[in-house]
Amino acid sequence: MDQPHTITVTVELDQALVDLAREQGIDLSDVANRALRRALSVRLDEGEASPVDETARVKREIDEEVAAYNEHVERHGLFSDAWRGF
């Protein structure tokens, strides 16, 4: 697998967090790369999805969750139904 072109950058991080990450064996470069991808809403590992594609994916996920919640409420009602006075 080819590695993407990388550059060395300087960032300022909390020393205690860096020490803890090193103790835990966490790869800070990997964490930074994944955080940037997420912050930019780009999933480079899935073929350069655009921010628009990522937004559409998130909207579909939310729509699915809302539909599942609504179905649950239809079947079982709301937890507060027993206390509702109207």
Biotite code that builds the C-alpha atoms (Angstrom):
import biotite.structure as struc

atoms = struc.array([
    struc.Atom([0.000, 0.000, 0.000], chain_id="A", res_id=1, res_name="MET", atom_name="CA", element="C"),
    struc.Atom([1.476, 3.344, -1.027], chain_id="A", res_id=2, res_name="ASP", atom_name="CA", element="C"),
    struc.Atom([1.831, 5.922, 1.691], chain_id="A", res_id=3, res_name="GLN", atom_name="CA", element="C"),
    struc.Atom([0.476, 9.388, 0.877], chain_id="A", res_id=4, res_name="PRO", atom_name="CA", element="C"),
    struc.Atom([3.000, 12.199, 0.744], chain_id="A", res_id=5, res_name="HIS", atom_name="CA", element="C"),
    struc.Atom([3.617, 13.403, 4.280], chain_id="A", res_id=6, res_name="THR", atom_name="CA", element="C"),
    struc.Atom([5.185, 16.526, 5.707], chain_id="A", res_id=7, res_name="ILE", atom_name="CA", element="C"),
    struc.Atom([6.551, 17.366, 9.122], chain_id="A", res_id=8, res_name="THR", atom_name="CA", element="C"),
    struc.Atom([4.653, 20.085, 10.989], chain_id="A", res_id=9, res_name="VAL", atom_name="CA", element="C"),
    struc.Atom([4.997, 21.668, 14.389], chain_id="A", res_id=10, res_name="THR", atom_name="CA", element="C"),
    struc.Atom([1.982, 21.749, 16.698], chain_id="A", res_id=11, res_name="VAL", atom_name="CA", element="C"),
    struc.Atom([1.574, 22.722, 20.313], chain_id="A", res_id=12, res_name="GLU", atom_name="CA", element="C"),
    struc.Atom([-0.050, 20.100, 22.526], chain_id="A", res_id=13, res_name="LEU", atom_name="CA", element="C"),
    struc.Atom([-0.662, 19.734, 26.241], chain_id="A", res_id=14, res_name="ASP", atom_name="CA", element="C"),
    struc.Atom([2.431, 17.986, 27.663], chain_id="A", res_id=15, res_name="GLN", atom_name="CA", element="C"),
    struc.Atom([0.382, 15.799, 30.013], chain_id="A", res_id=16, res_name="ALA", atom_name="CA", element="C"),
    struc.Atom([-1.756, 14.563, 27.099], chain_id="A", res_id=17, res_name="LEU", atom_name="CA", element="C"),
    struc.Atom([1.304, 13.786, 24.999], chain_id="A", res_id=18, res_name="VAL", atom_name="CA", element="C"),
    struc.Atom([2.907, 11.883, 27.878], chain_id="A", res_id=19, res_name="ASP", atom_name="CA", element="C"),
    struc.Atom([-0.272, 9.891, 28.475], chain_id="A", res_id=20, res_name="LEU", atom_name="CA", element="C"),
    struc.Atom([-0.638, 9.134, 24.763], chain_id="A", res_id=21, res_name="ALA", atom_name="CA", element="C"),
    struc.Atom([2.956, 7.863, 24.598], chain_id="A", res_id=22, res_name="ARG", atom_name="CA", element="C"),
    struc.Atom([2.386, 5.685, 27.685], chain_id="A", res_id=23, res_name="GLU", atom_name="CA", element="C"),
    struc.Atom([-0.673, 4.208, 25.976], chain_id="A", res_id=24, res_name="GLN", atom_name="CA", element="C"),
    struc.Atom([1.206, 3.607, 22.717], chain_id="A", res_id=25, res_name="GLY", atom_name="CA", element="C"),
    struc.Atom([-0.987, 6.029, 20.762], chain_id="A", res_id=26, res_name="ILE", atom_name="CA", element="C"),
    struc.Atom([0.399, 7.181, 17.411], chain_id="A", res_id=27, res_name="ASP", atom_name="CA", element="C"),
    struc.Atom([-0.009, 10.962, 17.493], chain_id="A", res_id=28, res_name="LEU", atom_name="CA", element="C"),
    struc.Atom([0.493, 11.296, 13.736], chain_id="A", res_id=29, res_name="SER", atom_name="CA", element="C"),
    struc.Atom([-2.308, 8.810, 13.116], chain_id="A", res_id=30, res_name="ASP", atom_name="CA", element="C"),
    struc.Atom([-4.602, 10.588, 15.562], chain_id="A", res_id=31, res_name="VAL", atom_name="CA", element="C"),
    struc.Atom([-3.867, 13.964, 13.957], chain_id="A", res_id=32, res_name="ALA", atom_name="CA", element="C"),
    struc.Atom([-4.504, 12.633, 10.439], chain_id="A", res_id=33, res_name="ASN", atom_name="CA", element="C"),
    struc.Atom([-7.812, 11.047, 11.439], chain_id="A", res_id=34, res_name="ARG", atom_name="CA", element="C"),
    struc.Atom([-8.889, 14.182, 13.314], chain_id="A", res_id=35, res_name="ALA", atom_name="CA", element="C"),
    struc.Atom([-8.126, 16.370, 10.301], chain_id="A", res_id=36, res_name="LEU", atom_name="CA", element="C"),
    struc.Atom([-10.054, 14.062, 7.981], chain_id="A", res_id=37, res_name="ARG", atom_name="CA", element="C"),
    struc.Atom([-13.022, 14.157, 10.312], chain_id="A", res_id=38, res_name="ARG", atom_name="CA", element="C"),
    struc.Atom([-12.805, 17.914, 10.799], chain_id="A", res_id=39, res_name="ALA", atom_name="CA", element="C"),
    struc.Atom([-12.711, 18.408, 7.053], chain_id="A", res_id=40, res_name="LEU", atom_name="CA", element="C"),
    struc.Atom([-15.519, 15.883, 6.522], chain_id="A", res_id=41, res_name="SER", atom_name="CA", element="C"),
    struc.Atom([-13.385, 14.078, 4.000], chain_id="A", res_id=42, res_name="VAL", atom_name="CA", element="C"),
    struc.Atom([-12.826, 10.367, 4.072], chain_id="A", res_id=43, res_name="ARG", atom_name="CA", element="C"),
    struc.Atom([-9.631, 10.034, 2.068], chain_id="A", res_id=44, res_name="LEU", atom_name="CA", element="C"),
    struc.Atom([-9.459, 6.302, 2.708], chain_id="A", res_id=45, res_name="ASP", atom_name="CA", element="C"),
    struc.Atom([-12.746, 5.846, 0.848], chain_id="A", res_id=46, res_name="GLU", atom_name="CA", element="C"),
    struc.Atom([-11.778, 7.388, -2.456], chain_id="A", res_id=47, res_name="GLY", atom_name="CA", element="C"),
    struc.Atom([-11.665, 11.125, -1.774], chain_id="A", res_id=48, res_name="GLU", atom_name="CA", element="C"),
    struc.Atom([-15.322, 11.656, -0.866], chain_id="A", res_id=49, res_name="ALA", atom_name="CA", element="C"),
    struc.Atom([-16.225, 15.317, -1.111], chain_id="A", res_id=50, res_name="SER", atom_name="CA", element="C"),
    struc.Atom([-17.669, 17.289, 1.819], chain_id="A", res_id=51, res_name="PRO", atom_name="CA", element="C"),
    struc.Atom([-20.998, 17.232, -0.029], chain_id="A", res_id=52, res_name="VAL", atom_name="CA", element="C"),
    struc.Atom([-20.882, 13.406, -0.140], chain_id="A", res_id=53, res_name="ASP", atom_name="CA", element="C"),
    struc.Atom([-20.050, 13.290, 3.568], chain_id="A", res_id=54, res_name="GLU", atom_name="CA", element="C"),
    struc.Atom([-22.925, 15.654, 4.379], chain_id="A", res_id=55, res_name="THR", atom_name="CA", element="C"),
    struc.Atom([-25.314, 13.467, 2.386], chain_id="A", res_id=56, res_name="ALA", atom_name="CA", element="C"),
    struc.Atom([-24.063, 10.356, 4.229], chain_id="A", res_id=57, res_name="ARG", atom_name="CA", element="C"),
    struc.Atom([-24.594, 11.976, 7.625], chain_id="A", res_id=58, res_name="VAL", atom_name="CA", element="C"),
    struc.Atom([-28.074, 13.170, 6.606], chain_id="A", res_id=59, res_name="LYS", atom_name="CA", element="C"),
    struc.Atom([-28.997, 9.606, 5.537], chain_id="A", res_id=60, res_name="ARG", atom_name="CA", element="C"),
    struc.Atom([-27.755, 8.251, 8.874], chain_id="A", res_id=61, res_name="GLU", atom_name="CA", element="C"),
    struc.Atom([-29.782, 10.819, 10.791], chain_id="A", res_id=62, res_name="ILE", atom_name="CA", element="C"),
    struc.Atom([-32.887, 10.109, 8.700], chain_id="A", res_id=63, res_name="ASP", atom_name="CA", element="C"),
    struc.Atom([-32.502, 6.376, 9.431], chain_id="A", res_id=64, res_name="GLU", atom_name="CA", element="C"),
    struc.Atom([-32.150, 7.012, 13.168], chain_id="A", res_id=65, res_name="GLU", atom_name="CA", element="C"),
    struc.Atom([-35.198, 9.306, 13.238], chain_id="A", res_id=66, res_name="VAL", atom_name="CA", element="C"),
    struc.Atom([-37.244, 6.698, 11.348], chain_id="A", res_id=67, res_name="ALA", atom_name="CA", element="C"),
    struc.Atom([-36.165, 3.989, 13.801], chain_id="A", res_id=68, res_name="ALA", atom_name="CA", element="C"),
    struc.Atom([-37.074, 6.213, 16.757], chain_id="A", res_id=69, res_name="TYR", atom_name="CA", element="C"),
    struc.Atom([-40.472, 7.063, 15.283], chain_id="A", res_id=70, res_name="ASN", atom_name="CA", element="C"),
    struc.Atom([-41.173, 3.374, 14.682], chain_id="A", res_id=71, res_name="GLU", atom_name="CA", element="C"),
    struc.Atom([-40.237, 2.587, 18.281], chain_id="A", res_id=72, res_name="HIS", atom_name="CA", element="C"),
    struc.Atom([-42.578, 5.309, 19.573], chain_id="A", res_id=73, res_name="VAL", atom_name="CA", element="C"),
    struc.Atom([-45.401, 4.018, 17.373], chain_id="A", res_id=74, res_name="GLU", atom_name="CA", element="C"),
    struc.Atom([-44.998, 0.506, 18.764], chain_id="A", res_id=75, res_name="ARG", atom_name="CA", element="C"),
    struc.Atom([-44.262, 1.268, 22.404], chain_id="A", res_id=76, res_name="HIS", atom_name="CA", element="C"),
    struc.Atom([-45.350, 4.865, 22.998], chain_id="A", res_id=77, res_name="GLY", atom_name="CA", element="C"),
    struc.Atom([-43.363, 7.409, 24.945], chain_id="A", res_id=78, res_name="LEU", atom_name="CA", element="C"),
    struc.Atom([-41.904, 6.670, 28.361], chain_id="A", res_id=79, res_name="PHE", atom_name="CA", element="C"),
    struc.Atom([-43.891, 9.622, 29.724], chain_id="A", res_id=80, res_name="SER", atom_name="CA", element="C"),
    struc.Atom([-47.297, 8.459, 28.447], chain_id="A", res_id=81, res_name="ASP", atom_name="CA", element="C"),
    struc.Atom([-48.314, 7.158, 31.881], chain_id="A", res_id=82, res_name="ALA", atom_name="CA", element="C"),
    struc.Atom([-47.863, 10.617, 33.427], chain_id="A", res_id=83, res_name="TRP", atom_name="CA", element="C"),
    struc.Atom([-49.315, 12.711, 30.640], chain_id="A", res_id=84, res_name="ARG", atom_name="CA", element="C"),
    struc.Atom([-52.579, 14.392, 31.641], chain_id="A", res_id=85, res_name="GLY", atom_name="CA", element="C"),
    struc.Atom([-53.898, 15.219, 28.160], chain_id="A", res_id=86, res_name="PHE", atom_name="CA", element="C"),
])
